[in-house]
Amino acid sequence: MINVLTISVIIGGIFLLNSVMPHQDLEESIKRGKEVYVLNCQNCHMEDGKGTPEINPPLADADYLKKPADTLIEVILKGQSGEVVVNGQKYNIAMPAQEYLTDIQIADVLNYVRNSWGNKIPGAIVPEMVKPLRK
């Protein structure tokens, strides 16, 4: 119970600090995130983030990206299988785990997709949010 409480307090503190993250740092993270996306995500989610109809879900204007940061981080770290609904459309294809990415790469790619193709999700994801979820 203490571990869950401790992690919740740490993540909450990171979100609080995250809200004052300098704009320039977020912009740099987004730039790096595009490179990570091109190398690791683009094959399935496409260059424009629209995915592949009825196969791979879109990231462009995706309501799914409004989920809590820890949920998105875990999808990248652990992969995802089973049905997922994005913008009202059902998808059922496995996404492999990308645990080989560094904490910085995961934060950067999420900042990129959360701020591209019509997405404007407030706040930034920082590497310190990724590390505790690797366990």
Secondary structure, 3 states (H helix, E strand, C coil): CHHHHHHHHHHHHHHHHHCCCCHHHHHHHHHHHHHHHHHHCHHHHCCCCCCECCCECCCCCCHHHHCCHHHHHHHHHHCECCCEEECCEEECCCECCCCCCCHHHHHHHHHHHCCCCCCCCCCCCCHHHHHHHHC
